[in-house]
Amino acid sequence: MCKLGVLLCLFISIYAVAGKSGKDIPPAPLPSVVVNAKKVFLTNGGGSDLAYDTFYSEMKKWGKYDVVGSPDDADLIVEISYHVEHNGTRVWSSNNTYNGTTQVHSAQIVDPQLVLTIYDAKTKNSLWETIDHRRLARREKNREKETINSAERLVEELRTRANLPR
């Protein structure tokens, strides 16, 4: 009976640890200076005008912050930038057992991402940053669509965190 109890405790503890995932952890609220700010200056950190234009439009639609034309007039500086990380090349082979040939394949490993960084306008200190990994797409039209979706997700994440209870 003692061994059964030990096994039961072990099973429960393994289940409790294995059962945790990122979805189980609630998002932390934004710093109060970000939540309480009234005016923001939006800036393009580079990489994609489409991402910036979409982000700017979504921030204006949200209406929480008054978007101003100068960092001197703002409480926060909100920067969006687009980067593509190149992580080398993946190489693999496949065998055709029917005719005995081997083919070698390769593909670049890329990670397109939009980075949202919020700075205090007075001190220029970074207050919060998040990254959205844009989905890969082969066609230009689909890459544009995924860039727009990524910028919209960043605004949605900011909106969600700004409305969290303190």
Buried (B, 14 or more C-beta within 10 A) or exposed (E): EEEEEEEEEEEEEEEEEEEEEEEEEEEEBBBEBBBEBEBBBBBBBEBBEBBBBBBBBBBEEBEEBEBBEEBEEBBBBBBBBBBEEEEEEEEEEEEEEEEEEEEEEEEEEEEBBBBBBBBBBEEEEEBBEBBBEBEEBEEEEEBBBBBBBBBBBBBEBBEEBBEEEE
